[in-house]
Amino acid sequence: MSRIHEALKKAEEQKPPAWRPTDPTPLNYVGESEVAAASGVLHSPRRGEMPATGRCLRLEELRQRCIKPGWRLNPDYDVFSTQQSSALCAEQFRTLRSRLYRLREKSPIRTLLVTSTLPGEGKTFVALNLALAIARQHERRALLIDADLRASRLHVRLGAPSAPGLSDYLSGRADEFSILQADPKVELFLVPAGRSAPNPSELLANGTLKRFLDGMSPIFDWVIIDAPPVLAVADPSIIAEFCDGVLVVVQAGETAHDLVKTTLQEFRGNNLLGVVLNGANEGTNYGGYSYYAGFGMDKK
């Protein structure tokens, strides 16, 4: 962890932080305007009862009953796109994927939380392309969940419907199959954030998310959860309790070292796996630590 410390400190010295709160505790995070929720429970095309407690979901059942809207993935946010000339960036995500598999050899890691210290550090970009890197492998499946219920972006990057989604499921307005989206061209599944809710933290902590992850994690090779920034709201700490590991995305040269330190301490007891240094200049040596330089395409 000393190399990470040196890297972040050097990055901070190179460029002053663009934002700095007076109090490092989560305060006054304001998302998009909240919309009144529609009544009733949404079901998948094959209407049916929710799986009984203890029943194992099956991949083929999910394939048949989930939504297939036909995504229009924006190539500007896909480092593996043929229209995207970021070969180095794509290779860095393959390297990140390989290192996660090596970590799995030492401990059971299947559900992964991706977050950041502040907004605009590229956590959604990292979560999306890590999931794509996994899904591009032969017979590997990834589930990508947008748990940023206040300012969701994953559906925009994927060109996918935003609802029904996670908030609808957590509030009892939708079942598993109606919130799950898939694309037959790639082994990537998506749960969007869903409709705006007035109480995101309470929804995430009501126990339903844990049951959902427990049911989905055996089906997928990796479940990757895009969470809000740590110093904005309490949501990431809530979600981390249900995950096997945490990745923190840090914008090189932007985020103050002491704020990153506060973030890392937040996950000390939640299997913090590492830091992804986003937007580092190629060839720059951050105190001997150049972890996945070249991610700086997306700010959310």
BALOBA-1460 file (C-alpha; in Angstrom, 3 decimals):
// residues 300
<rec num="1" residu="m" x="0.000" y="0.000" z="0.000"/>
<rec num="2" residu="s" x="3.060" y="2.288" z="0.390"/>
<rec num="3" residu="r" x="3.465" y="2.559" z="-3.385"/>
<rec num="4" residu="i" x="-0.149" y="3.605" z="-3.733"/>
<rec num="5" residu="h" x="0.449" y="6.206" z="-1.013"/>
<rec num="6" residu="e" x="3.458" y="7.592" z="-2.888"/>
<rec num="7" residu="a" x="1.627" y="7.570" z="-6.225"/>
<rec num="8" residu="l" x="-1.375" y="9.476" z="-4.976"/>
<rec num="9" residu="k" x="0.763" y="11.977" z="-3.112"/>
<rec num="10" residu="k" x="2.840" y="12.688" z="-6.198"/>
<rec num="11" residu="a" x="-0.246" y="13.010" z="-8.377"/>
<rec num="12" residu="e" x="-1.683" y="15.507" z="-5.906"/>
<rec num="13" residu="e" x="1.494" y="17.596" z="-6.003"/>
<rec num="14" residu="q" x="1.409" y="17.770" z="-9.792"/>
<rec num="15" residu="k" x="-2.060" y="19.312" z="-9.937"/>
<rec num="16" residu="p" x="-4.138" y="20.979" z="-7.204"/>
<rec num="17" residu="p" x="-7.449" y="19.274" z="-6.425"/>
<rec num="18" residu="a" x="-10.424" y="20.695" z="-8.266"/>
<rec num="19" residu="w" x="-12.783" y="20.179" z="-5.346"/>
<rec num="20" residu="r" x="-12.340" y="19.836" z="-1.631"/>
<rec num="21" residu="p" x="-15.084" y="19.544" z="0.983"/>
<rec num="22" residu="t" x="-14.848" y="21.210" z="4.350"/>
<rec num="23" residu="d" x="-15.989" y="17.990" z="5.981"/>
<rec num="24" residu="p" x="-15.019" y="14.545" z="4.613"/>
<rec num="25" residu="t" x="-18.279" y="12.927" z="5.716"/>
<rec num="26" residu="p" x="-21.064" y="12.279" z="3.151"/>
<rec num="27" residu="l" x="-23.215" y="15.410" z="2.948"/>
<rec num="28" residu="n" x="-25.869" y="16.885" z="0.684"/>
<rec num="29" residu="y" x="-25.420" y="14.804" z="-2.443"/>
<rec num="30" residu="v" x="-28.111" y="15.887" z="-4.867"/>
<rec num="31" residu="g" x="-29.053" y="13.631" z="-7.779"/>
<rec num="32" residu="e" x="-31.528" y="14.069" z="-10.602"/>
<rec num="33" residu="s" x="-35.022" y="15.342" z="-9.859"/>
<rec num="34" residu="e" x="-37.174" y="12.677" z="-8.311"/>
<rec num="35" residu="v" x="-40.172" y="11.403" z="-10.191"/>
<rec num="36" residu="a" x="-43.292" y="9.957" z="-8.620"/>
<rec num="37" residu="a" x="-43.121" y="6.174" z="-8.782"/>
<rec num="38" residu="a" x="-45.665" y="4.233" z="-10.780"/>
<rec num="39" residu="s" x="-47.835" y="1.867" z="-8.815"/>
<rec num="40" residu="g" x="-47.986" y="-1.889" z="-9.305"/>
<rec num="41" residu="v" x="-45.393" y="-4.622" z="-9.773"/>
<rec num="42" residu="l" x="-43.720" y="-5.098" z="-13.153"/>
<rec num="43" residu="h" x="-43.221" y="-8.622" z="-14.438"/>
<rec num="44" residu="s" x="-41.186" y="-10.171" z="-17.178"/>
<rec num="45" residu="p" x="-42.827" y="-11.195" z="-20.473"/>
<rec num="46" residu="r" x="-43.524" y="-14.603" z="-18.923"/>
<rec num="47" residu="r" x="-45.566" y="-13.549" z="-15.974"/>
<rec num="48" residu="g" x="-45.033" y="-15.626" z="-12.865"/>
<rec num="49" residu="e" x="-44.374" y="-15.746" z="-9.191"/>
<rec num="50" residu="m" x="-41.128" y="-14.548" z="-7.652"/>
<rec num="51" residu="p" x="-38.710" y="-17.431" z="-6.991"/>
<rec num="52" residu="a" x="-39.357" y="-19.029" z="-3.647"/>
<rec num="53" residu="t" x="-36.804" y="-18.586" z="-0.903"/>
<rec num="54" residu="g" x="-33.936" y="-21.001" z="-1.386"/>
<rec num="55" residu="r" x="-34.745" y="-21.700" z="-5.023"/>
<rec num="56" residu="c" x="-31.723" y="-21.397" z="-7.324"/>
<rec num="57" residu="l" x="-32.144" y="-19.303" z="-10.435"/>
<rec num="58" residu="r" x="-30.850" y="-20.828" z="-13.660"/>
<rec num="59" residu="l" x="-29.019" y="-19.146" z="-16.506"/>
<rec num="60" residu="e" x="-31.337" y="-20.427" z="-19.207"/>
<rec num="61" residu="e" x="-34.362" y="-19.182" z="-17.297"/>
<rec num="62" residu="l" x="-32.774" y="-15.747" z="-17.057"/>
<rec num="63" residu="r" x="-31.954" y="-15.767" z="-20.774"/>
<rec num="64" residu="q" x="-35.523" y="-16.624" z="-21.726"/>
<rec num="65" residu="r" x="-37.314" y="-14.240" z="-19.409"/>
<rec num="66" residu="c" x="-35.063" y="-11.175" z="-19.295"/>
<rec num="67" residu="i" x="-35.505" y="-8.113" z="-21.523"/>
<rec num="68" residu="k" x="-33.553" y="-7.914" z="-24.809"/>
<rec num="69" residu="p" x="-33.993" y="-4.302" z="-25.910"/>
<rec num="70" residu="g" x="-31.123" y="-4.176" z="-28.414"/>
<rec num="71" residu="w" x="-28.411" y="-1.977" z="-26.924"/>
<rec num="72" residu="r" x="-26.687" y="0.780" z="-28.859"/>
<rec num="73" residu="l" x="-23.381" y="0.942" z="-27.047"/>
<rec num="74" residu="n" x="-21.640" y="4.265" z="-27.564"/>
<rec num="75" residu="p" x="-18.237" y="3.426" z="-29.115"/>
<rec num="76" residu="d" x="-16.700" y="6.448" z="-27.394"/>
<rec num="77" residu="y" x="-17.051" y="4.613" z="-24.074"/>
<rec num="78" residu="d" x="-16.132" y="1.142" z="-25.314"/>
<rec num="79" residu="v" x="-12.362" y="0.646" z="-25.460"/>
<rec num="80" residu="f" x="-12.863" y="-2.642" z="-27.327"/>
<rec num="81" residu="s" x="-14.836" y="-1.036" z="-30.151"/>
<rec num="82" residu="t" x="-13.411" y="-1.232" z="-33.655"/>
<rec num="83" residu="q" x="-14.041" y="2.505" z="-33.853"/>
<rec num="84" residu="q" x="-11.936" y="3.079" z="-30.783"/>
<rec num="85" residu="s" x="-8.196" y="3.357" z="-31.288"/>
<rec num="86" residu="s" x="-7.277" y="2.854" z="-27.625"/>
<rec num="87" residu="a" x="-5.477" y="-0.461" z="-27.988"/>
<rec num="88" residu="l" x="-3.312" y="0.295" z="-24.972"/>
<rec num="89" residu="c" x="-6.359" y="1.127" z="-22.858"/>
<rec num="90" residu="a" x="-8.082" y="-2.116" z="-23.889"/>
<rec num="91" residu="e" x="-4.991" y="-4.076" z="-22.934"/>
<rec num="92" residu="q" x="-4.943" y="-2.434" z="-19.513"/>
<rec num="93" residu="f" x="-8.474" y="-3.678" z="-18.879"/>
<rec num="94" residu="r" x="-7.415" y="-7.180" z="-19.886"/>
<rec num="95" residu="t" x="-4.580" y="-6.884" z="-17.393"/>
<rec num="96" residu="l" x="-6.969" y="-5.729" z="-14.683"/>
<rec num="97" residu="r" x="-9.222" y="-8.679" z="-15.513"/>
<rec num="98" residu="s" x="-6.297" y="-11.114" z="-15.226"/>
<rec num="99" residu="r" x="-5.209" y="-9.728" z="-11.879"/>
<rec num="100" residu="l" x="-8.717" y="-10.063" z="-10.504"/>
<rec num="101" residu="y" x="-8.764" y="-13.714" z="-11.542"/>
<rec num="102" residu="r" x="-5.444" y="-14.214" z="-9.761"/>
<rec num="103" residu="l" x="-6.876" y="-12.647" z="-6.614"/>
<rec num="104" residu="r" x="-9.782" y="-15.053" z="-6.887"/>
<rec num="105" residu="e" x="-7.348" y="-17.962" z="-6.629"/>
<rec num="106" residu="k" x="-6.547" y="-16.839" z="-3.070"/>
<rec num="107" residu="s" x="-10.045" y="-15.952" z="-1.887"/>
<rec num="108" residu="p" x="-13.612" y="-16.351" z="-3.235"/>
<rec num="109" residu="i" x="-14.351" y="-13.096" z="-5.068"/>
<rec num="110" residu="r" x="-17.388" y="-12.863" z="-7.321"/>
<rec num="111" residu="t" x="-19.256" y="-9.630" z="-6.489"/>
<rec num="112" residu="l" x="-17.167" y="-6.513" z="-7.035"/>
<rec num="113" residu="l" x="-18.015" y="-2.951" z="-6.011"/>
<rec num="114" residu="v" x="-16.515" y="-0.152" z="-8.128"/>
<rec num="115" residu="t" x="-16.567" y="3.325" z="-6.628"/>
<rec num="116" residu="s" x="-14.532" y="6.516" z="-6.322"/>
<rec num="117" residu="t" x="-13.820" y="9.260" z="-3.850"/>
<rec num="118" residu="l" x="-15.538" y="12.071" z="-5.769"/>
<rec num="119" residu="p" x="-17.834" y="12.417" z="-8.792"/>
<rec num="120" residu="g" x="-16.111" y="12.573" z="-12.177"/>
<rec num="121" residu="e" x="-13.233" y="10.153" z="-11.566"/>
<rec num="122" residu="g" x="-14.294" y="7.568" z="-14.158"/>
<rec num="123" residu="k" x="-15.822" y="4.811" z="-12.017"/>
<rec num="124" residu="t" x="-18.642" y="4.092" z="-14.496"/>
<rec num="125" residu="f" x="-16.171" y="3.942" z="-17.365"/>
<rec num="126" residu="v" x="-14.019" y="1.450" z="-15.447"/>
<rec num="127" residu="a" x="-16.999" y="-0.675" z="-14.355"/>
<rec num="128" residu="l" x="-18.386" y="-0.854" z="-17.908"/>
<rec num="129" residu="n" x="-15.145" y="-1.762" z="-19.642"/>
<rec num="130" residu="l" x="-14.111" y="-4.251" z="-16.976"/>
<rec num="131" residu="a" x="-17.456" y="-6.001" z="-17.486"/>
<rec num="132" residu="l" x="-16.934" y="-5.942" z="-21.265"/>
<rec num="133" residu="a" x="-13.442" y="-7.394" z="-20.843"/>
<rec num="134" residu="i" x="-14.888" y="-10.287" z="-18.846"/>
<rec num="135" residu="a" x="-17.851" y="-10.892" z="-21.160"/>
<rec num="136" residu="r" x="-15.600" y="-11.027" z="-24.242"/>
<rec num="137" residu="q" x="-13.940" y="-14.176" z="-22.917"/>
<rec num="138" residu="h" x="-15.155" y="-17.581" z="-24.076"/>
<rec num="139" residu="e" x="-18.026" y="-18.863" z="-21.924"/>
<rec num="140" residu="r" x="-17.630" y="-16.073" z="-19.372"/>
<rec num="141" residu="r" x="-20.606" y="-14.044" z="-18.193"/>
<rec num="142" residu="a" x="-20.736" y="-10.713" z="-16.390"/>
<rec num="143" residu="l" x="-23.633" y="-8.949" z="-14.700"/>
<rec num="144" residu="l" x="-23.328" y="-5.162" z="-14.519"/>
<rec num="145" residu="i" x="-25.509" y="-3.418" z="-11.931"/>
<rec num="146" residu="d" x="-26.054" y="0.327" z="-11.773"/>
<rec num="147" residu="a" x="-26.438" y="0.988" z="-8.054"/>
<rec num="148" residu="d" x="-25.957" y="4.741" z="-8.417"/>
<rec num="149" residu="l" x="-29.624" y="5.416" z="-7.786"/>
<rec num="150" residu="r" x="-29.064" y="9.172" z="-7.594"/>
<rec num="151" residu="a" x="-27.152" y="9.917" z="-10.816"/>
<rec num="152" residu="s" x="-27.172" y="6.801" z="-12.992"/>
<rec num="153" residu="r" x="-25.183" y="6.741" z="-16.243"/>
<rec num="154" residu="l" x="-24.656" y="3.119" z="-17.272"/>
<rec num="155" residu="h" x="-27.828" y="2.913" z="-19.350"/>
<rec num="156" residu="v" x="-26.742" y="6.018" z="-21.272"/>
<rec num="157" residu="r" x="-23.332" y="4.512" z="-22.099"/>
<rec num="158" residu="l" x="-24.927" y="1.237" z="-23.208"/>
<rec num="159" residu="g" x="-27.816" y="2.821" z="-25.077"/>
<rec num="160" residu="a" x="-30.213" y="0.823" z="-22.912"/>
<rec num="161" residu="p" x="-33.573" y="1.564" z="-21.246"/>
<rec num="162" residu="s" x="-33.171" y="3.094" z="-17.783"/>
<rec num="163" residu="a" x="-36.208" y="1.397" z="-16.239"/>
<rec num="164" residu="p" x="-37.463" y="-0.820" z="-14.822"/>
<rec num="165" residu="g" x="-34.330" y="-1.292" z="-12.775"/>
<rec num="166" residu="l" x="-32.771" y="-1.802" z="-9.383"/>
<rec num="167" residu="s" x="-34.820" y="0.811" z="-7.523"/>
<rec num="168" residu="d" x="-38.030" y="-0.751" z="-8.842"/>
<rec num="169" residu="y" x="-36.958" y="-4.183" z="-7.669"/>
<rec num="170" residu="l" x="-35.828" y="-2.981" z="-4.227"/>
<rec num="171" residu="s" x="-39.129" y="-1.187" z="-3.699"/>
<rec num="172" residu="g" x="-41.156" y="-4.238" z="-4.746"/>
<rec num="173" residu="r" x="-42.445" y="-2.808" z="-8.044"/>
<rec num="174" residu="a" x="-40.645" y="-5.315" z="-10.312"/>
<rec num="175" residu="d" x="-39.359" y="-8.874" z="-10.293"/>
<rec num="176" residu="e" x="-35.870" y="-10.147" z="-11.151"/>
<rec num="177" residu="f" x="-36.629" y="-10.937" z="-14.759"/>
<rec num="178" residu="s" x="-38.216" y="-7.604" z="-15.659"/>
<rec num="179" residu="i" x="-35.173" y="-5.579" z="-14.515"/>
<rec num="180" residu="l" x="-32.568" y="-7.801" z="-16.160"/>
<rec num="181" residu="q" x="-31.434" y="-6.872" z="-19.670"/>
<rec num="182" residu="a" x="-29.238" y="-8.875" z="-22.036"/>
<rec num="183" residu="d" x="-27.715" y="-8.608" z="-25.482"/>
<rec num="184" residu="p" x="-27.380" y="-11.788" z="-27.560"/>
<rec num="185" residu="k" x="-24.162" y="-10.458" z="-29.136"/>
<rec num="186" residu="v" x="-22.174" y="-10.511" z="-25.895"/>
<rec num="187" residu="e" x="-22.365" y="-12.377" z="-22.579"/>
<rec num="188" residu="l" x="-23.070" y="-9.162" z="-20.698"/>
<rec num="189" residu="f" x="-26.205" y="-8.622" z="-18.631"/>
<rec num="190" residu="l" x="-27.361" y="-5.303" z="-17.166"/>
<rec num="191" residu="v" x="-29.544" y="-4.131" z="-14.306"/>
<rec num="192" residu="p" x="-30.093" y="-0.377" z="-14.774"/>
<rec num="193" residu="a" x="-30.722" y="1.950" z="-11.856"/>
<rec num="194" residu="g" x="-34.435" y="2.302" z="-12.527"/>
<rec num="195" residu="r" x="-36.795" y="5.104" z="-11.623"/>
<rec num="196" residu="s" x="-35.791" y="7.865" z="-9.237"/>
<rec num="197" residu="a" x="-36.515" y="7.092" z="-5.594"/>
<rec num="198" residu="p" x="-36.730" y="9.480" z="-2.626"/>
<rec num="199" residu="n" x="-34.881" y="7.100" z="-0.291"/>
<rec num="200" residu="p" x="-31.948" y="5.374" z="-2.071"/>
<rec num="201" residu="s" x="-29.972" y="4.544" z="1.074"/>
<rec num="202" residu="e" x="-32.974" y="2.948" z="2.753"/>
<rec num="203" residu="l" x="-33.761" y="0.897" z="-0.354"/>
<rec num="204" residu="l" x="-30.201" y="-0.395" z="-0.594"/>
<rec num="205" residu="a" x="-30.162" y="-1.353" z="3.083"/>
<rec num="206" residu="n" x="-33.542" y="-3.096" z="3.319"/>
<rec num="207" residu="g" x="-32.057" y="-6.568" z="2.729"/>
<rec num="208" residu="t" x="-33.507" y="-7.092" z="-0.753"/>
<rec num="209" residu="l" x="-30.255" y="-6.225" z="-2.537"/>
<rec num="210" residu="k" x="-28.358" y="-8.833" z="-0.548"/>
<rec num="211" residu="r" x="-30.889" y="-11.508" z="-1.478"/>
<rec num="212" residu="f" x="-30.697" y="-10.456" z="-5.109"/>
<rec num="213" residu="l" x="-26.879" y="-10.679" z="-5.158"/>
<rec num="214" residu="d" x="-26.953" y="-14.025" z="-3.365"/>
<rec num="215" residu="g" x="-29.256" y="-15.360" z="-6.076"/>
<rec num="216" residu="m" x="-27.355" y="-13.896" z="-9.034"/>
<rec num="217" residu="s" x="-23.712" y="-14.414" z="-8.054"/>
<rec num="218" residu="p" x="-23.678" y="-18.215" z="-8.598"/>
<rec num="219" residu="i" x="-24.915" y="-17.708" z="-12.189"/>
<rec num="220" residu="f" x="-22.308" y="-15.191" z="-13.331"/>
<rec num="221" residu="d" x="-18.517" y="-15.282" z="-13.363"/>
<rec num="222" residu="w" x="-18.473" y="-11.713" z="-12.042"/>
<rec num="223" residu="v" x="-21.100" y="-9.318" z="-10.725"/>
<rec num="224" residu="i" x="-19.827" y="-5.737" z="-11.040"/>
<rec num="225" residu="i" x="-21.657" y="-2.981" z="-9.189"/>
<rec num="226" residu="d" x="-21.255" y="0.680" z="-10.115"/>
<rec num="227" residu="a" x="-21.808" y="2.631" z="-6.887"/>
<rec num="228" residu="p" x="-21.943" y="6.380" z="-6.097"/>
<rec num="229" residu="p" x="-18.827" y="8.255" z="-4.900"/>
<rec num="230" residu="v" x="-17.861" y="7.548" z="-1.310"/>
<rec num="231" residu="l" x="-17.631" y="11.116" z="0.005"/>
<rec num="232" residu="a" x="-20.974" y="12.069" z="-1.525"/>
<rec num="233" residu="v" x="-23.354" y="9.603" z="0.154"/>
<rec num="234" residu="a" x="-23.429" y="6.596" z="2.474"/>
<rec num="235" residu="d" x="-24.626" y="4.217" z="-0.286"/>
<rec num="236" residu="p" x="-21.232" y="2.659" z="-1.203"/>
<rec num="237" residu="s" x="-20.553" y="1.615" z="2.375"/>
<rec num="238" residu="i" x="-23.966" y="-0.034" z="2.545"/>
<rec num="239" residu="i" x="-23.456" y="-1.941" z="-0.709"/>
<rec num="240" residu="a" x="-19.904" y="-2.980" z="0.213"/>
<rec num="241" residu="e" x="-21.278" y="-5.072" z="3.059"/>
<rec num="242" residu="f" x="-22.838" y="-7.390" z="0.456"/>
<rec num="243" residu="c" x="-19.815" y="-7.589" z="-1.875"/>
<rec num="244" residu="d" x="-16.702" y="-9.759" z="-1.925"/>
<rec num="245" residu="g" x="-14.321" y="-6.975" z="-2.929"/>
<rec num="246" residu="v" x="-13.969" y="-3.242" z="-3.613"/>
<rec num="247" residu="l" x="-12.098" y="-1.330" z="-6.325"/>
<rec num="248" residu="v" x="-11.573" y="2.415" z="-5.871"/>
<rec num="249" residu="v" x="-11.082" y="4.550" z="-8.986"/>
<rec num="250" residu="v" x="-8.840" y="7.604" z="-8.523"/>
<rec num="251" residu="q" x="-8.408" y="10.353" z="-11.099"/>
<rec num="252" residu="a" x="-4.679" y="10.971" z="-11.488"/>
<rec num="253" residu="g" x="-3.588" y="14.499" z="-10.663"/>
<rec num="254" residu="e" x="-7.097" y="15.535" z="-9.566"/>
<rec num="255" residu="t" x="-8.066" y="13.951" z="-6.281"/>
<rec num="256" residu="a" x="-6.424" y="15.113" z="-3.066"/>
<rec num="257" residu="h" x="-4.358" y="12.444" z="-1.334"/>
<rec num="258" residu="d" x="-6.008" y="12.905" z="2.053"/>
<rec num="259" residu="l" x="-9.464" y="12.420" z="0.525"/>
<rec num="260" residu="v" x="-8.370" y="9.183" z="-1.126"/>
<rec num="261" residu="k" x="-6.915" y="8.054" z="2.179"/>
<rec num="262" residu="t" x="-10.275" y="8.687" z="3.843"/>
<rec num="263" residu="t" x="-11.966" y="6.606" z="1.135"/>
<rec num="264" residu="l" x="-9.592" y="3.688" z="1.545"/>
<rec num="265" residu="q" x="-10.111" y="3.718" z="5.297"/>
<rec num="266" residu="e" x="-13.864" y="3.522" z="4.693"/>
<rec num="267" residu="f" x="-13.405" y="0.071" z="3.143"/>
<rec num="268" residu="r" x="-10.733" y="-1.257" z="5.458"/>
<rec num="269" residu="g" x="-13.021" y="-4.043" z="6.678"/>
<rec num="270" residu="n" x="-14.628" y="-4.779" z="3.281"/>
<rec num="271" residu="n" x="-11.862" y="-6.547" z="1.352"/>
<rec num="272" residu="l" x="-10.397" y="-3.548" z="-0.459"/>
<rec num="273" residu="l" x="-8.714" y="-5.082" z="-3.520"/>
<rec num="274" residu="g" x="-6.899" y="-2.060" z="-4.893"/>
<rec num="275" residu="v" x="-6.909" y="1.316" z="-6.601"/>
<rec num="276" residu="v" x="-7.343" y="1.984" z="-10.319"/>
<rec num="277" residu="l" x="-5.403" y="5.124" z="-11.248"/>
<rec num="278" residu="n" x="-7.467" y="6.682" z="-14.003"/>
<rec num="279" residu="g" x="-6.255" y="9.224" z="-16.551"/>
<rec num="280" residu="a" x="-2.545" y="8.813" z="-15.874"/>
<rec num="281" residu="n" x="-0.240" y="9.918" z="-18.662"/>
<rec num="282" residu="e" x="1.418" y="7.052" z="-20.479"/>
<rec num="283" residu="g" x="4.927" y="6.519" z="-19.201"/>
<rec num="284" residu="t" x="4.474" y="8.631" z="-16.084"/>
<rec num="285" residu="n" x="5.936" y="7.017" z="-12.997"/>
<rec num="286" residu="y" x="3.807" y="7.819" z="-9.951"/>
<rec num="287" residu="g" x="6.252" y="6.913" z="-7.254"/>
<rec num="288" residu="g" x="6.838" y="3.500" z="-8.835"/>
<rec num="289" residu="y" x="3.098" y="2.885" z="-9.223"/>
<rec num="290" residu="s" x="1.506" y="3.185" z="-12.678"/>
<rec num="291" residu="y" x="-1.583" y="1.046" z="-12.169"/>
<rec num="292" residu="y" x="-3.552" y="0.939" z="-15.451"/>
<rec num="293" residu="a" x="-2.563" y="4.295" z="-16.883"/>
<rec num="294" residu="g" x="-4.640" y="5.564" z="-19.795"/>
<rec num="295" residu="f" x="-8.241" y="5.195" z="-18.578"/>
<rec num="296" residu="g" x="-9.090" y="8.868" z="-18.797"/>
<rec num="297" residu="m" x="-11.865" y="8.801" z="-21.427"/>
<rec num="298" residu="d" x="-14.902" y="9.209" z="-19.245"/>
<rec num="299" residu="k" x="-15.523" y="11.452" z="-16.257"/>
<rec num="300" residu="k" x="-18.423" y="9.527" z="-14.749"/>
